[in-house]
Amino acid sequence: MSVRELVVLGTASQVPTRHRNHNGYVLLWDGQGILFDPGEGTQRQMLRASVAAHDLNRICVTHFHGDHSLGLAGVIQRINLDRVPHPVTAHYPASGEHFFDRLRYATAYRETVRIAQEPVAADGLLATAPSYRLEAAKLSHPVESYGYRVVEPDGRRMLPKLLAERGVTGPDVSVLQREGSLRGITLDEVSEVRRGQRFAFVMDTRLCEGVHALADGCDMLVIESTFLDEDHRLASDHGHLTAGQAATAARDAGVRHLVLTHFSQRYPDPSAFEQQARAAGFTGELTVARDLMRVPLPKRSP
């Protein structure tokens, strides 16, 4: 059975706390693993969360502030130490390639795994895998930053009533799915579009076009909410979102499951983030992220 879930490794912003590690998130998607924003301590958090280097196929860095990237050195060396048997691809803002190179070769080690560097220079499609495509959109932060979006291709859902009316049964159903037509009956006549699942990852940013584009129609949106609403001026000055802003963007985009994270150390009680998200009118599933939690993607809409 395919597994699609988010593994939260860390939820702190610039300063970690006793209960919050620096950033780190792994999306498990049908046997593929995408590591987002590995901050300090990511390698150890992976161990605690039972995520192995072998689980990783891609690394996606939104920007090169330390709380989102200083764990790269350890993760990359662990990938090589464990001799991960498949290539790993790294995506990150092109303007920060020198930072990626410094972190990749921060110390001496033996390279045993091919890590392909594919920097991001513009919005759009980055890669295509068997069960998803990876897209990026630029965000608004003091340094160049990109958010990421994982999109499953749309499929078809067969409609038993319409199949029965047209006498299509047994192996003929598979033939119709494969060939697109059978005895003058087209696939469109007996099926409907099954919308693919969508996941978006949005870190340090003000509200901007990229936030809305990434969030649009997502089944799960993982988004920073560094500040509470009363500190909205601080959020704007430093290129961040408040809980209410993040929830409003999710509400307007039709997000089904909102995951808030990247909390400032000034807020020891996370319950206020949920309260402000609900006050902003978000009525879907809502998770205020905690370190080491696992959050399954919602089931497909009927």
Backbone as numpy.savetxt, mean C-alpha at the origin, in Angstrom:
# Nx Ny Nz CAx CAy CAz Cx Cy Cz
-5.04 -20.88 -0.90 -5.89 -19.69 -0.90 -4.99 -18.45 -0.90
-5.34 -17.48 -1.74 -4.56 -16.26 -1.80 -4.78 -15.44 -0.54
-3.72 -14.74 -0.11 -3.79 -13.90 1.07 -3.55 -12.47 0.65
-4.42 -11.58 1.09 -4.23 -10.16 0.85 -4.43 -9.44 2.18
-3.32 -8.99 2.75 -3.41 -8.31 4.04 -2.24 -7.36 4.21
-2.47 -6.38 5.08 -1.45 -5.41 5.44 -0.83 -5.82 6.77
0.49 -5.88 6.81 1.21 -6.12 8.05 1.85 -4.80 8.47
1.46 -4.28 9.62 1.96 -2.99 10.10 3.19 -3.25 10.97
4.32 -2.72 10.55 5.56 -2.92 11.30 5.84 -1.75 12.24
5.45 -0.54 11.84 5.69 0.63 12.68 4.75 1.75 12.32
4.41 2.58 13.31 3.38 3.61 13.11 3.82 4.98 13.59
5.06 5.17 13.99 5.52 6.47 14.47 5.83 7.39 13.30
5.88 8.68 13.59 6.36 9.63 12.59 7.84 9.88 12.86
8.26 11.13 12.96 9.69 11.42 13.03 10.38 10.80 14.23
9.70 10.76 15.37 10.31 10.27 16.61 9.59 9.00 17.06
10.30 7.88 17.18 9.65 6.67 17.70 9.35 6.82 19.18
8.46 5.98 19.66 8.12 6.00 21.08 8.31 4.61 21.65
7.99 4.43 22.92 8.11 3.11 23.53 7.16 2.11 22.89
6.09 2.60 22.30 5.07 1.71 21.74 4.97 1.78 20.22
5.69 2.71 19.60 5.60 2.88 18.16 6.99 2.87 17.54
7.24 1.90 16.69 8.48 1.87 15.92 8.35 2.86 14.77
9.50 3.19 14.18 9.45 3.97 12.94 8.66 3.20 11.88
8.29 3.91 10.82 7.45 3.35 9.76 7.94 2.01 9.22
7.00 1.27 8.67 7.26 0.03 7.96 5.95 -0.69 7.75
5.66 -1.09 6.52 4.40 -1.74 6.17 4.66 -2.75 5.08
4.10 -3.94 5.22 4.22 -4.96 4.19 2.82 -5.31 3.69
2.62 -5.19 2.40 1.38 -5.64 1.77 1.62 -7.02 1.19
0.91 -8.01 1.70 0.95 -9.37 1.17 -0.20 -9.52 0.18
0.13 -9.91 -1.05 -0.87 -9.91 -2.12 -0.62 -11.13 -3.01
-1.40 -12.18 -2.80 -1.33 -13.37 -3.65 0.09 -13.91 -3.80
0.78 -14.05 -2.69 2.12 -14.61 -2.73 3.22 -13.63 -3.03
2.87 -12.38 -3.28 3.86 -11.32 -3.48 3.89 -10.44 -2.23
5.05 -9.87 -1.94 5.17 -8.98 -0.80 5.78 -7.65 -1.20
5.12 -6.56 -0.82 5.62 -5.21 -1.11 5.90 -4.53 0.23
7.15 -4.15 0.45 7.55 -3.44 1.66 7.52 -1.94 1.39
6.73 -1.20 2.17 6.64 0.24 2.03 7.39 0.94 3.16
8.19 1.93 2.81 8.81 2.88 3.75 9.46 2.23 4.97
10.56 1.49 4.74 11.24 0.85 5.88 12.08 1.84 6.68
11.54 2.26 7.82 12.31 3.11 8.72 13.23 2.29 9.60
13.90 2.96 10.54 14.78 2.26 11.47 14.03 1.13 12.18
14.72 0.03 12.37 14.14 -1.08 13.11 13.26 -2.00 12.31
13.15 -1.76 10.99 12.24 -2.57 10.18 12.62 -4.04 10.20
13.91 -4.34 10.11 14.34 -5.74 10.06 13.88 -6.49 11.32
14.01 -5.85 12.46 13.60 -6.50 13.71 12.08 -6.61 13.79
11.37 -5.59 13.34 9.91 -5.64 13.34 9.40 -6.74 12.41
10.08 -6.96 11.29 9.71 -8.06 10.40 9.81 -9.39 11.14
10.87 -9.56 11.90 11.04 -10.79 12.68 9.90 -10.96 13.67
9.54 -9.88 14.35 8.46 -9.96 15.34 7.11 -10.22 14.69
6.95 -9.77 13.44 5.67 -9.94 12.74 5.64 -11.20 11.87
6.69 -12.00 11.93 6.79 -13.24 11.15 6.74 -12.96 9.65
7.42 -11.91 9.23 7.60 -11.60 7.81 9.07 -11.83 7.48
9.33 -12.70 6.53 10.70 -13.05 6.16 11.17 -12.24 4.95
12.49 -12.13 4.81 13.04 -11.47 3.62 12.56 -12.17 2.35
12.37 -13.47 2.42 11.89 -14.23 1.26 10.49 -13.80 0.82
9.74 -13.15 1.72 8.39 -12.71 1.38 8.37 -11.46 0.52
9.50 -10.78 0.38 9.55 -9.48 -0.28 9.89 -9.60 -1.76
9.08 -8.96 -2.59 9.34 -8.87 -4.02 9.63 -7.45 -4.47
9.08 -6.48 -3.74 9.29 -5.07 -4.06 9.49 -4.27 -2.79
10.22 -3.16 -2.94 10.37 -2.17 -1.89 9.95 -0.83 -2.49
9.01 -0.15 -1.84 8.51 1.13 -2.33 8.77 2.20 -1.26
9.58 3.19 -1.60 9.90 4.28 -0.68 9.20 5.53 -1.17
8.42 6.17 -0.30 7.70 7.37 -0.71 8.64 8.57 -0.82
9.60 8.70 0.13 10.52 9.83 0.11 11.68 9.53 1.06
12.71 10.37 1.00 13.92 10.07 1.74 14.08 10.95 2.98
13.08 10.93 3.84 13.26 11.34 5.22 13.57 10.07 6.01
14.36 10.23 7.08 14.90 9.06 7.76 13.88 8.08 8.28
12.73 8.60 8.79 11.75 7.69 9.37 11.06 6.83 8.32
11.34 7.08 7.05 10.74 6.30 5.97 11.77 5.48 5.19
13.06 5.63 5.53 14.06 4.99 4.67 15.31 4.48 5.36
15.56 4.85 6.61 16.82 4.44 7.23 16.92 2.94 7.48
15.81 2.23 7.41 15.86 0.78 7.54 16.27 0.06 6.26
16.41 0.80 5.16 16.76 0.16 3.89 18.06 -0.63 3.98
19.07 -0.06 4.63 20.37 -0.72 4.67 20.26 -2.12 5.27
19.59 -2.23 6.42 19.45 -3.54 7.06 18.60 -4.50 6.26
17.51 -4.01 5.69 16.63 -4.89 4.92 17.34 -5.42 3.69
18.05 -4.55 2.98 18.75 -4.98 1.77 19.84 -5.99 2.12
20.56 -5.75 3.19 21.59 -6.71 3.56 20.98 -8.03 4.01
19.82 -7.99 4.65 19.16 -9.24 5.06 18.68 -10.02 3.84
18.17 -9.32 2.84 17.76 -9.98 1.59 18.94 -10.74 0.99
20.12 -10.13 1.02 21.31 -10.79 0.48 21.81 -11.89 1.39
21.79 -11.67 2.70 22.25 -12.69 3.64 21.41 -13.96 3.52
20.10 -13.78 3.36 19.19 -14.92 3.26 19.11 -15.50 1.86
19.84 -14.91 0.92 19.88 -15.39 -0.47 18.47 -15.59 -1.02
17.68 -14.54 -0.94 16.32 -14.58 -1.47 16.38 -15.07 -2.92
15.59 -16.09 -3.28 15.77 -16.76 -4.58 15.14 -16.05 -5.77
14.54 -14.88 -5.56 13.92 -14.16 -6.67 14.43 -12.72 -6.67
14.35 -12.06 -7.81 14.77 -10.65 -7.85 13.85 -9.78 -6.99
14.40 -8.70 -6.49 13.64 -7.72 -5.72 13.79 -6.38 -6.42
12.67 -5.67 -6.59 12.68 -4.39 -7.29 12.41 -3.27 -6.31
13.19 -2.20 -6.40 13.04 -1.06 -5.52 12.56 0.15 -6.30
11.50 0.80 -5.79 10.97 2.03 -6.37 11.12 3.15 -5.35
11.49 4.34 -5.81 11.73 5.48 -4.93 11.83 6.73 -5.81
11.66 7.92 -5.23 11.77 9.13 -6.05 13.13 9.25 -6.73
13.13 9.55 -8.01 14.38 9.62 -8.77 15.34 10.66 -8.21
14.79 11.73 -7.65 15.65 12.79 -7.11 16.45 12.31 -5.89
16.03 11.19 -5.30 16.73 10.67 -4.12 17.59 9.46 -4.41
17.95 9.25 -5.68 18.71 8.05 -6.01 20.04 7.99 -5.26
20.66 9.14 -5.03 21.94 9.13 -4.30 21.73 8.66 -2.86
20.58 8.98 -2.27 20.30 8.48 -0.92 20.11 6.96 -0.95
19.38 6.47 -1.96 19.18 5.02 -2.05 20.52 4.31 -2.20
21.38 4.83 -3.07 22.69 4.20 -3.28 23.52 4.19 -2.00
23.48 5.28 -1.27 24.24 5.34 -0.01 23.73 4.31 0.99
22.41 4.18 1.08 21.84 3.22 2.02 22.09 1.79 1.56
22.00 1.55 0.28 22.23 0.20 -0.25 23.65 -0.27 0.03
24.60 0.66 -0.05 26.00 0.30 0.15 26.57 1.01 1.38
25.77 1.07 2.45 26.19 1.76 3.66 27.38 1.07 4.33
27.44 -0.26 4.24 28.57 -1.01 4.80 28.93 -2.14 3.84
30.00 -2.83 4.16 30.44 -3.94 3.32 29.58 -5.17 3.56
29.21 -5.86 2.48 28.49 -7.13 2.57 28.61 -7.82 1.22
28.23 -9.07 1.17 28.31 -9.83 -0.07 26.96 -9.80 -0.77
26.94 -9.32 -2.00 25.69 -9.26 -2.77 25.42 -10.62 -3.41
24.27 -11.17 -3.10 23.87 -12.46 -3.66 22.55 -12.40 -4.41
21.87 -11.26 -4.31 20.53 -11.12 -4.89 20.51 -9.91 -5.82
19.86 -10.06 -6.94 19.72 -8.93 -7.86 18.60 -8.02 -7.38
18.98 -6.79 -7.02 17.99 -5.79 -6.65 17.93 -4.76 -7.77
16.81 -4.74 -8.46 16.64 -3.82 -9.58 16.18 -2.47 -9.06
16.86 -1.41 -9.45 16.49 -0.07 -9.05 15.66 0.57 -10.16
14.42 0.92 -9.84 13.51 1.54 -10.80 12.95 2.82 -10.19
13.72 3.91 -10.26 13.28 5.17 -9.66 12.03 5.74 -10.32
11.28 6.51 -9.55 10.01 7.09 -10.01 10.25 8.55 -10.34
9.90 8.95 -11.57 10.12 10.32 -12.01 8.84 11.04 -12.40
7.73 10.31 -12.48 6.47 10.92 -12.89 5.31 10.04 -12.45
4.11 10.62 -12.44 2.91 9.86 -12.14 2.70 8.78 -13.20
2.05 7.68 -12.79 1.66 6.69 -13.78 2.04 5.27 -13.40
1.99 4.40 -14.39 2.25 2.97 -14.20 3.73 2.72 -13.97
4.04 1.94 -12.93 5.43 1.58 -12.63 5.75 0.15 -13.04
4.82 -0.76 -12.81 5.12 -2.17 -13.06 3.81 -2.95 -13.16
3.91 -4.10 -13.80 2.78 -5.01 -13.91 3.22 -6.39 -13.44
2.46 -6.96 -12.52 2.70 -8.31 -11.99 1.51 -9.18 -12.39
1.59 -10.49 -12.14 0.49 -11.37 -12.56 -0.88 -10.96 -12.03
-0.97 -10.43 -10.81 -2.30 -10.14 -10.24 -2.49 -8.68 -9.86
-1.59 -7.80 -10.29 -1.78 -6.37 -9.99 -0.89 -5.52 -10.89
-1.25 -4.24 -10.93 -0.34 -3.26 -11.50 -0.01 -2.24 -10.41
1.20 -1.71 -10.45 1.67 -0.75 -9.44 1.75 0.63 -10.08
1.09 1.60 -9.44 1.04 2.95 -9.96 1.60 3.92 -8.91
1.96 5.13 -9.36 2.47 6.15 -8.44 1.85 7.49 -8.77
1.77 8.35 -7.75 1.32 9.73 -7.95 2.09 10.63 -7.00
2.44 11.80 -7.49 3.25 12.72 -6.70 2.42 13.34 -5.58
3.07 13.52 -4.42 2.44 14.12 -3.26 3.04 15.50 -2.98
2.59 16.15 -1.91 3.03 17.51 -1.58 3.73 17.51 -0.23
5.07 17.52 -0.26 5.89 17.45 0.95 7.14 18.29 0.69
7.85 18.71 1.72 9.04 19.54 1.49 10.11 18.87 0.63
10.18 17.55 0.63 11.05 16.85 -0.32 10.17 16.05 -1.27
10.71 15.69 -2.43 9.91 14.97 -3.42 9.37 13.67 -2.82
8.09 13.45 -3.00 7.44 12.29 -2.41 6.39 11.75 -3.35
6.28 10.42 -3.41 5.29 9.74 -4.23 4.49 8.76 -3.37
3.20 8.69 -3.64 2.37 7.64 -3.07 2.22 6.52 -4.08
1.78 5.36 -3.59 1.69 4.17 -4.45 0.29 3.58 -4.39
-0.06 2.88 -5.46 -1.39 2.29 -5.59 -1.26 0.93 -6.27
-1.86 -0.08 -5.68 -1.87 -1.44 -6.21 -3.28 -1.72 -6.73
-3.38 -2.09 -7.99 -4.69 -2.26 -8.63 -4.77 -3.64 -9.28
-5.75 -4.41 -8.87 -6.03 -5.70 -9.51 -6.82 -5.46 -10.79
-6.46 -6.10 -11.90 -7.26 -5.94 -13.12 -8.69 -6.40 -12.91
-9.62 -5.72 -13.55 -11.02 -6.16 -13.48 -11.17 -7.55 -14.08
-12.08 -8.32 -13.52 -12.38 -9.65 -14.05 -13.84 -9.74 -14.46
-14.32 -10.97 -14.62 -15.72 -11.20 -14.97 -16.36 -12.12 -13.92
-17.59 -11.83 -13.57 -18.36 -12.67 -12.67 -19.48 -13.33 -13.47
-19.45 -14.68 -13.53 -20.47 -15.41 -14.27 -21.79 -15.37 -13.50
-22.91 -15.24 -14.22 -24.23 -15.13 -13.62 -25.02 -16.41 -13.88
-25.17 -17.27 -12.87 -25.78 -18.60 -13.07 -27.16 -18.55 -13.72
-27.99 -17.58 -13.35 -29.33 -17.52 -13.92 -29.29 -17.31 -15.42
-28.43 -16.40 -15.88 -28.33 -16.13 -17.31 -27.68 -17.30 -18.05
-26.72 -17.97 -17.41 -26.13 -19.16 -18.02 -27.19 -20.24 -18.23
-28.02 -20.46 -17.20 -29.06 -21.49 -17.29 -30.08 -21.15 -18.37
-30.44 -19.90 -18.48 -31.42 -19.49 -19.50 -30.92 -19.79 -20.91
-29.60 -19.75 -21.08 -29.03 -19.97 -22.41 -28.46 -21.37 -22.57
-28.69 -22.22 -21.58 -28.28 -23.62 -21.67 -26.79 -23.85 -21.63
-26.06 -22.97 -20.99 -24.60 -23.13 -20.86 -24.31 -23.77 -19.51
-23.78 -24.99 -19.54 -23.53 -25.72 -18.30 -22.18 -26.43 -18.37
-21.74 -26.94 -17.23 -20.55 -27.79 -17.15 -19.32 -27.16 -17.78
-18.56 -27.97 -18.53 -17.31 -27.48 -19.13 -17.51 -26.33 -20.11
-18.73 -26.19 -20.65 -18.98 -25.10 -21.60 -18.79 -23.72 -20.95
-19.00 -23.64 -19.65 -18.80 -22.37 -18.96 -17.34 -21.93 -19.06
-16.43 -22.87 -18.84 -15.01 -22.56 -18.94 -14.62 -22.19 -20.37
-15.21 -22.89 -21.34 -14.93 -22.57 -22.74 -15.37 -21.14 -23.05
-16.55 -20.78 -22.58 -17.07 -19.43 -22.82 -16.18 -18.38 -22.16
-15.74 -18.67 -20.94 -14.84 -17.73 -20.26 -13.53 -17.56 -21.02
-13.02 -18.66 -21.54 -11.72 -18.63 -22.21 -11.81 -18.03 -23.61
-12.85 -18.40 -24.36 -12.94 -18.00 -25.76 -13.72 -16.70 -25.97
-14.59 -16.35 -25.02 -15.36 -15.12 -25.16 -16.69 -15.29 -25.86
-16.90 -16.43 -26.51 -18.20 -16.70 -27.15 -18.34 -18.21 -27.34
-19.61 -18.64 -27.40 -19.90 -20.07 -27.56 -21.30 -20.21 -28.17
-21.37 -20.85 -29.33 -22.65 -21.08 -30.01 -23.48 -19.79 -30.15
-22.78 -18.71 -30.44 -23.45 -17.43 -30.63 -23.73 -16.67 -29.36
-23.36 -17.24 -28.22 -23.56 -16.58 -26.92 -22.26 -15.89 -26.54
-22.32 -14.61 -26.22 -21.11 -13.89 -25.84 -20.96 -13.85 -24.32
-19.72 -13.66 -23.91 -19.42 -13.59 -22.48 -20.18 -12.44 -21.81
-20.32 -11.32 -22.51 -21.02 -10.17 -21.93 -22.48 -10.47 -21.61
-23.08 -11.40 -22.34 -24.50 -11.72 -22.14 -24.75 -12.47 -20.83
-23.76 -13.16 -20.32 -23.98 -14.04 -19.17 -23.05 -13.73 -17.99
-22.46 -12.55 -18.01 -21.54 -12.20 -16.93 -21.57 -10.68 -16.72
-20.90 -10.26 -15.68 -20.76 -8.83 -15.42 -19.33 -8.56 -14.95
-18.94 -7.31 -15.01 -17.58 -6.95 -14.59 -17.44 -7.17 -13.08
-16.36 -7.83 -12.70 -16.00 -7.96 -11.29 -14.83 -7.01 -11.05
-15.11 -5.93 -10.38 -14.11 -4.89 -10.19 -12.93 -5.40 -9.38
-11.73 -5.14 -9.85 -10.54 -5.55 -9.13 -10.34 -4.77 -7.85
-9.67 -5.38 -6.88 -9.40 -4.70 -5.62 -8.33 -3.63 -5.81
-8.40 -2.61 -4.95 -7.47 -1.49 -5.03 -6.96 -1.14 -3.63
-5.66 -0.89 -3.58 -4.99 -0.55 -2.32 -4.11 0.67 -2.58
-4.13 1.64 -1.66 -3.27 2.81 -1.83 -2.49 3.08 -0.56
-1.28 3.61 -0.75 -0.37 3.92 0.35 0.06 5.38 0.20
-0.38 6.20 1.14 -0.14 7.65 1.07 0.55 8.08 2.35
1.79 8.52 2.23 2.50 9.02 3.40 2.69 10.53 3.27
3.70 11.06 3.89 3.85 12.48 4.20 3.43 13.41 3.06
2.35 14.16 3.30 1.83 15.03 2.26 0.78 15.98 2.83
0.62 17.11 2.18 -0.57 17.93 2.37 -1.66 17.36 1.47
-2.89 17.85 1.62 -3.92 17.50 0.66 -3.52 18.02 -0.71
-3.64 17.17 -1.73 -3.24 17.55 -3.07 -3.92 16.61 -4.06
-3.76 16.89 -5.33 -4.38 16.07 -6.36 -3.94 14.61 -6.27
-2.66 14.39 -5.93 -2.16 13.02 -5.84 -2.86 12.21 -4.77
-3.18 12.82 -3.64 -3.91 12.11 -2.58 -5.24 11.61 -3.11
-5.98 12.48 -3.77 -7.31 12.11 -4.26 -7.23 11.06 -5.36
-6.23 11.18 -6.23 -6.08 10.21 -7.32 -5.76 8.82 -6.79
-4.88 8.76 -5.80 -4.49 7.47 -5.23 -5.64 6.83 -4.46
-6.40 7.64 -3.72 -7.46 7.12 -2.86 -8.70 6.70 -3.63
-8.88 7.20 -4.83 -10.14 7.04 -5.56 -10.59 5.58 -5.65
-11.74 5.28 -5.04 -12.35 3.96 -5.15 -11.58 2.83 -4.50
-10.71 3.13 -3.54 -9.86 2.09 -2.96 -10.63 1.22 -1.96
-10.31 -0.06 -1.96 -10.82 -0.96 -0.93 -10.10 -0.72 0.39
-8.81 -0.39 0.32 -8.06 -0.03 1.53 -7.13 1.12 1.21
-7.17 2.13 2.08 -6.27 3.28 1.99 -5.47 3.37 3.28
-4.16 3.26 3.17 -3.26 3.47 4.31 -2.72 4.89 4.16
-2.99 5.73 5.13 -2.69 7.15 4.96 -2.19 7.76 6.26
-1.24 8.66 6.12 -0.71 9.34 7.30 -1.75 10.28 7.90
-1.74 10.35 9.23 -2.53 11.37 9.94 -1.67 11.81 11.11
-0.60 12.51 10.77 0.42 12.86 11.76 -0.15 13.69 12.90
-1.08 14.60 12.56 -1.58 15.55 13.54 -3.08 15.41 13.75
-3.55 15.87 14.90 -4.99 16.04 15.12 -5.43 17.37 14.53
-6.73 17.52 14.34 -7.25 18.67 13.60 -6.90 20.02 14.23
-6.80 20.06 15.54 -6.50 21.34 16.19 -5.09 21.84 15.85
-4.25 20.96 15.31 -2.89 21.34 14.92 -2.75 21.40 13.40
-3.81 21.82 12.73 -3.80 21.82 11.26 -2.76 22.77 10.68
-2.45 23.86 11.39 -1.43 24.77 10.87 -0.05 24.12 10.88
0.24 23.40 11.95 1.50 22.65 11.99 1.55 21.63 10.86
0.43 20.95 10.63 0.37 19.96 9.55 0.69 20.60 8.21
0.07 21.71 7.92 0.31 22.38 6.63 1.74 22.87 6.52
2.27 23.45 7.59 3.63 23.98 7.56 4.66 22.90 7.28
4.41 21.70 7.82 5.41 20.62 7.70 5.05 19.60 6.62
4.00 19.85 5.88 3.65 18.96 4.77 3.00 17.66 5.22
2.03 17.76 6.13 1.36 16.58 6.66 -0.15 16.74 6.65
-0.84 15.67 7.04 -2.29 15.66 7.13 -2.73 15.54 8.59
-3.94 16.00 8.85 -4.59 15.74 10.13 -5.51 14.53 9.97
-5.99 14.04 11.08 -6.91 12.90 11.05 -8.17 13.25 10.26
-8.71 14.44 10.50 -9.92 14.84 9.79 -9.69 15.01 8.29
-8.55 15.56 7.90 -8.24 15.71 6.48 -8.10 14.36 5.79
-7.40 13.44 6.44 -7.24 12.11 5.86 -8.58 11.41 5.71
-9.44 11.53 6.73 -10.74 10.88 6.68 -11.65 11.51 5.64
-11.58 12.83 5.49 -12.38 13.51 4.48 -11.98 13.06 3.08
-10.68 12.95 2.84 -10.21 12.47 1.54 -10.72 11.05 1.29
-10.68 10.20 2.30 -11.17 8.82 2.17 -12.67 8.79 1.93
-13.40 9.62 2.65 -14.86 9.69 2.48 -15.20 10.09 1.05
-14.57 11.15 0.56 -14.88 11.67 -0.77 -14.46 10.71 -1.88
-13.48 9.85 -1.59 -12.97 8.91 -2.60 -13.72 7.58 -2.59
-14.65 7.39 -1.64 -15.38 6.13 -1.55 -14.55 4.98 -1.03
-13.59 5.27 -0.17 -12.73 4.23 0.40 -13.57 3.33 1.31
-13.32 2.03 1.25 -14.06 1.08 2.07 -13.42 0.87 3.44
-12.08 0.79 3.49 -11.38 0.56 4.75 -10.24 1.57 4.85
-10.31 2.41 5.84 -9.32 3.46 6.08 -8.39 3.04 7.21
-7.09 3.11 6.95 -6.09 2.80 7.97 -5.28 4.06 8.23
-5.42 4.62 9.42 -4.67 5.82 9.81 -3.38 5.41 10.51
-2.29 6.15 10.22 -1.00 5.80 10.80 -0.08 7.01 10.78
1.21 6.81 11.17 2.24 7.86 11.15 1.87 8.97 12.13
1.82 8.60 13.41 1.33 9.52 14.44 2.49 10.26 15.12
2.29 11.54 15.34 3.27 12.33 16.09 3.37 11.83 17.52
4.58 11.93 18.09 4.79 11.48 19.46 4.06 12.36 20.47
3.52 13.50 20.04 2.82 14.39 20.97 1.46 13.84 21.40
1.00 12.78 20.72 -0.33 12.23 21.02 -0.20 10.81 21.56
-0.20 10.64 22.88 -0.07 9.28 23.43 -1.34 8.45 23.31
-2.50 9.10 23.17 -3.77 8.38 23.12 -4.29 8.36 21.68
-4.28 7.19 21.02 -4.70 7.13 19.61 -6.20 7.24 19.40
-7.00 7.15 20.46 -8.45 7.14 20.27 -8.97 8.43 19.65
-8.26 9.54 19.87 -8.70 10.83 19.32 -8.66 10.82 17.80
-7.77 10.05 17.20 -7.70 9.98 15.74 -8.95 9.34 15.17
-9.43 8.29 15.82 -10.67 7.66 15.37 -11.85 8.61 15.53
-11.90 9.30 16.65 -13.01 10.22 16.90 -13.07 11.32 15.85
-11.91 11.87 15.51 -11.90 12.95 14.52 -12.18 12.43 13.11
-11.76 11.22 12.81 -12.06 10.64 11.50 -13.56 10.42 11.35
-14.21 9.95 12.40 -15.67 9.76 12.34 -16.39 11.10 12.29
-15.88 12.08 13.00 -16.49 13.41 12.99 -16.41 14.04 11.59
-15.42 13.63 10.82 -15.27 14.15 9.45 -16.23 13.48 8.48
-16.95 12.47 8.94 -17.97 11.85 8.10 -17.58 10.56 7.43
-16.44 9.98 7.82 -16.08 8.68 7.24 -16.86 7.59 7.95
-17.60 6.77 7.18 -18.48 5.76 7.78 -18.06 4.33 7.46
-16.98 4.15 6.70 -16.54 2.80 6.37 -15.76 2.16 7.50
-15.11 1.02 7.18 -14.25 0.38 8.17 -13.09 1.31 8.49
-12.72 1.37 9.75 -11.68 2.30 10.19 -10.74 1.61 11.16
-9.45 1.70 10.88 -8.44 1.13 11.77 -7.43 2.22 12.11
-7.22 2.44 13.39 -6.10 3.26 13.85 -4.95 2.29 14.09
-3.95 2.36 13.26 -2.93 1.31 13.20 -2.11 1.23 14.49
-1.75 0.00 14.84 -0.83 -0.28 15.93 0.29 -1.15 15.39
1.46 -1.01 15.97 2.60 -1.83 15.55 2.25 -3.31 15.64
2.65 -4.05 14.61 2.57 -5.51 14.53 1.16 -6.04 14.30
0.21 -5.18 13.99 -1.13 -5.67 13.68 -1.20 -6.11 12.21
-2.13 -7.01 11.92 -2.41 -7.45 10.56 -3.84 -7.06 10.21
-3.98 -6.45 9.05 -5.28 -5.93 8.64 -5.63 -6.54 7.28
-6.59 -7.45 7.20 -6.97 -8.04 5.91 -7.68 -7.03 5.03
-7.44 -7.13 3.72 -8.21 -6.31 2.80 -9.67 -6.72 2.85
-10.59 -5.77 2.64 -12.00 -6.13 2.65 -12.31 -7.14 1.55
-13.33 -7.95 1.79 -13.79 -8.84 0.73 -14.33 -8.02 -0.41
-14.29 -8.61 -1.60 -14.78 -7.89 -2.77 -16.26 -7.50 -2.58
-16.60 -6.34 -3.11 -18.00 -5.93 -3.06 -18.85 -6.91 -3.87
-20.06 -7.22 -3.40 -20.92 -8.15 -4.14 -21.35 -7.54 -5.48
